[in-house]
Amino acid sequence: MPMIEAIDRTKIHVRDWGPAEARPLVLIHGWPLNADSWEYQAVRLAEAGHRVVAYDRRGFGRSEQPFTGYDYDTMSDDLATVMAALDLKEATLAGFSMGGGEVARYMSRHEGERVAKTMLISSVVPFMLDTDDHDGVPQKVFDGIKDGLRKDRPEFLSEFFKTFYGQGTKKGGVSDGVLHWSLMMAMQASPKATLDCVDAFGTTDFRPDLDAFDVPTLVVHGTADETVPIDPSGRAAAEAIRDAELKEYDGAPHGLTATHADQLFQDMLEFHES
């Protein structure tokens, strides 16, 4: 797997599958995972004849772990570097969870260069935080996440993934194997990156970025998402982005890349090929 050097010389681990001449999909993972979390979609999209690029965000997975740089300007610059280094053109950008933030900031900061379509999947866009002008998630929730990480990161994340995948709900839930696998991915990450990204996805306001979405956009979100509630995120994004298409997965939790793997693959494939 290639390592691509970012502007600050941080090395970003990239997986590039499928025919080089095919129109690419770029998959940006969520917190606190890495590119492997796209497994259910990435393998099948490549098998369908598409070029599939997925990379580990700085500080996560096999990418290098600098002490700083976990803001969306820097992380969208990393995305731009990957796109340029691989000379990707007419790409579909798909951001899951906090990865939706990279998509939004890339569209504004880098003017959507090399992008033909975008997908926001269980995404934090446009704004997670509860403020005077926005009904979102209280700051104390994000503070509690950071407190839990500092006290006992393995135990906190082990419990976190149960909500993430909707364990015990009618349309959620994954195997013990997926829960263990997710924890393994999360523990591979830098503890500093894991903490700093809570601030990034929890408090970054992407509402000013939404006007930059000038390409077809698919928004996918579960109605039972307790990690990133659908109202301040998926529904708000679909309403604000011009001509966006919203697909609500009834009863689906946050981690629908696994719980609704087949449905998501089919929706991603059809949108990319349309």
Secondary structure, 3 states (H helix, E strand, C coil): CCEEECCCCCEEEEEEECCCCCCEEEEECCCCCCHHHHHHHHHHHHHCCCEEEEECCCCCCCCCCCCCCCCHHHHHHHHHHHHHHCCCCCEEEEEECCHHHHHHHHHHHCCCCCEEEEEEECCCCCCCECECCECCECHHHHHHHHHHHHHHHHHHHHHHHHHHCCCCCCCCCCCHHHHHHHHHHHHCCCHHHHHHHHHHHHHCCCHHHHHHCCCCEEEEEECCCCCCCCHHHHHHHHHHCCCCEEEEECCCCCCHHHHCHHHHHHHHHHHHHC
